[in-house]
Amino acid sequence: MPQDDQLIFADHVGRFYARQYGFPPMAGRLLGYLLVCDPPQQTIDELGQALLASRSAVTGAVKLLEGYGMARRTRAAGERSDRVGLDPASRQPQNFDSAVHEEHAALFREGLALLADAPPERRAPLEEMVALAEFLAGRLPELLREWHAHRDRLRASGRSGQGTHQGEDAPHDRR
């Protein structure tokens, strides 16, 4: 059975993800709980009992988190139920794909073309959005390289707390 402080943490994560990313609160609560629960992989029924939620609410939250690459289901040989846990790839930085920002810039330039004859003050918001998207597209690859170097130093020093080997999650990096 979860400790009260684990449920409070799960609720805090749920509220943050609802406010910041528009997640249903249950999905954020599930994510928070998966970060601190023991054992780290649990069945849908165990998660429902721990979070005081229905099986369907937990299942829906699992599906959403799976879609974002944050959770995954596994099943050991001979078991009848899936176990849900954090996806190891979820420890990797998200939204570092510069192509997304390049696409944003292209969309905003398309909008600017529609305002070709408009006064500068009318064009200014889109021009700024183009500039931001181009800036992010240019900087994110370097930030990702910096993060990987920093993470590798943490792991080498033993301070990351993950005990993961450097190359273990490289195939899941989102660039």
SULURWO-V394027 format. One record per helix or strand of 3 or more residues. SS is the DSSP state (h for helix, s for strand). FROM is the first residue (numbers start at 1). LEN is the number of residues. If there is no record, write none. Layout:
ss:from:len
SS:FROM:LEN
SS:FROM:LEN
This chain:
ss:from:len
h:4:18
h:25:12
h:44:8
h:55:13
s:71:4
s:83:4
h:88:4
h:98:17
h:120:38
h:170:3
